[in-house]
């Protein structure tokens, strides 16, 4: 079993297995954050994961999730979309707007 060493802000150096760490990648997939629960004090810790850290964690078999930084659709955007549907050329205008 692979042992991963990291640091708890309360306890100092700790050793974890790949199942003890969760990795969240940004949309680009080369950076993100990782989380773990300290095996000593059980505090949840979150750390930034640089490209190098991501590469190491993925190589050791840590599970990951890709998290996209997207904003929710606003009521204004929905209103503009609905208004666009009332026009004959709605699809062409939608494509032209990048939506």
VOMAR-433580 format. One record per residue (C-alpha): residue in three letters; x, y, z negated. Coordinates in steps of 0.05 Angstrom, whole numbers. Layout:
N
<atom r="Ala" X="X" Y="Y" Z="Z"/>
...
***
This chain:
99
<atom r="Unk" X="0" Y="0" Z="0"/>
<atom r="Unk" X="25" Y="70" Z="18"/>
<atom r="Unk" X="38" Y="117" Z="-40"/>
<atom r="Unk" X="31" Y="192" Z="-28"/>
<atom r="Unk" X="62" Y="242" Z="-76"/>
<atom r="Unk" X="31" Y="310" Z="-86"/>
<atom r="Unk" X="23" Y="360" Z="-143"/>
<atom r="Unk" X="-36" Y="373" Z="-190"/>
<atom r="Unk" X="-39" Y="445" Z="-213"/>
<atom r="Unk" X="-49" Y="421" Z="-285"/>
<atom r="Unk" X="-9" Y="356" Z="-289"/>
<atom r="Unk" X="48" Y="365" Z="-240"/>
<atom r="Unk" X="70" Y="309" Z="-194"/>
<atom r="Unk" X="20" Y="253" Z="-182"/>
<atom r="Unk" X="19" Y="191" Z="-139"/>
<atom r="Unk" X="-42" Y="173" Z="-97"/>
<atom r="Unk" X="-63" Y="121" Z="-46"/>
<atom r="Unk" X="-90" Y="138" Z="22"/>
<atom r="Unk" X="-160" Y="125" Z="-3"/>
<atom r="Unk" X="-152" Y="178" Z="-57"/>
<atom r="Unk" X="-144" Y="234" Z="-7"/>
<atom r="Unk" X="-194" Y="266" Z="41"/>
<atom r="Unk" X="-168" Y="308" Z="99"/>
<atom r="Unk" X="-207" Y="362" Z="135"/>
<atom r="Unk" X="-180" Y="385" Z="201"/>
<atom r="Unk" X="-196" Y="451" Z="236"/>
<atom r="Unk" X="-223" Y="450" Z="307"/>
<atom r="Unk" X="-153" Y="452" Z="335"/>
<atom r="Unk" X="-138" Y="389" Z="295"/>
<atom r="Unk" X="-67" Y="406" Z="275"/>
<atom r="Unk" X="-79" Y="441" Z="208"/>
<atom r="Unk" X="-131" Y="438" Z="153"/>
<atom r="Unk" X="-138" Y="421" Z="80"/>
<atom r="Unk" X="-134" Y="359" Z="38"/>
<atom r="Unk" X="-170" Y="343" Z="-27"/>
<atom r="Unk" X="-159" Y="293" Z="-83"/>
<atom r="Unk" X="-181" Y="281" Z="-153"/>
<atom r="Unk" X="-122" Y="280" Z="-201"/>
<atom r="Unk" X="-114" Y="210" Z="-230"/>
<atom r="Unk" X="-93" Y="240" Z="-297"/>
<atom r="Unk" X="-140" Y="298" Z="-311"/>
<atom r="Unk" X="-193" Y="282" Z="-257"/>
<atom r="Unk" X="-194" Y="355" Z="-233"/>
<atom r="Unk" X="-210" Y="362" Z="-159"/>
<atom r="Unk" X="-152" Y="393" Z="-123"/>
<atom r="Unk" X="-151" Y="425" Z="-54"/>
<atom r="Unk" X="-87" Y="441" Z="-16"/>
<atom r="Unk" X="-72" Y="471" Z="52"/>
<atom r="Unk" X="-46" Y="421" Z="103"/>
<atom r="Unk" X="4" Y="447" Z="154"/>
<atom r="Unk" X="17" Y="412" Z="219"/>
<atom r="Unk" X="72" Y="372" Z="186"/>
<atom r="Unk" X="28" Y="351" Z="127"/>
<atom r="Unk" X="-29" Y="332" Z="174"/>
<atom r="Unk" X="19" Y="289" Z="215"/>
<atom r="Unk" X="44" Y="253" Z="153"/>
<atom r="Unk" X="-25" Y="241" Z="123"/>
<atom r="Unk" X="-53" Y="215" Z="190"/>
<atom r="Unk" X="8" Y="170" Z="199"/>
<atom r="Unk" X="-3" Y="138" Z="131"/>
<atom r="Unk" X="-77" Y="124" Z="146"/>
<atom r="Unk" X="-113" Y="179" Z="108"/>
<atom r="Unk" X="-185" Y="186" Z="132"/>
<atom r="Unk" X="-203" Y="253" Z="163"/>
<atom r="Unk" X="-261" Y="296" Z="185"/>
<atom r="Unk" X="-260" Y="352" Z="236"/>
<atom r="Unk" X="-293" Y="415" Z="210"/>
<atom r="Unk" X="-312" Y="468" Z="260"/>
<atom r="Unk" X="-316" Y="540" Z="236"/>
<atom r="Unk" X="-382" Y="559" Z="268"/>
<atom r="Unk" X="-431" Y="609" Z="244"/>
<atom r="Unk" X="-506" Y="594" Z="240"/>
<atom r="Unk" X="-552" Y="618" Z="295"/>
<atom r="Unk" X="-584" Y="685" Z="277"/>
<atom r="Unk" X="-657" Y="704" Z="286"/>
<atom r="Unk" X="-633" Y="758" Z="335"/>
<atom r="Unk" X="-599" Y="705" Z="378"/>
<atom r="Unk" X="-662" Y="662" Z="377"/>
<atom r="Unk" X="-704" Y="722" Z="397"/>
<atom r="Unk" X="-659" Y="739" Z="456"/>
<atom r="Unk" X="-660" Y="666" Z="478"/>
<atom r="Unk" X="-737" Y="663" Z="475"/>
<atom r="Unk" X="-742" Y="729" Z="513"/>
<atom r="Unk" X="-695" Y="701" Z="566"/>
<atom r="Unk" X="-739" Y="639" Z="576"/>
<atom r="Unk" X="-796" Y="685" Z="597"/>
<atom r="Unk" X="-756" Y="707" Z="659"/>
<atom r="Unk" X="-753" Y="669" Z="725"/>
<atom r="Unk" X="-677" Y="668" Z="727"/>
<atom r="Unk" X="-666" Y="649" Z="654"/>
<atom r="Unk" X="-619" Y="592" Z="668"/>
<atom r="Unk" X="-572" Y="633" Z="712"/>
<atom r="Unk" X="-571" Y="689" Z="660"/>
<atom r="Unk" X="-557" Y="639" Z="604"/>
<atom r="Unk" X="-498" Y="610" Z="642"/>
<atom r="Unk" X="-472" Y="680" Z="659"/>
<atom r="Unk" X="-475" Y="700" Z="586"/>
<atom r="Unk" X="-431" Y="642" Z="565"/>
<atom r="Unk" X="-486" Y="609" Z="524"/>
***
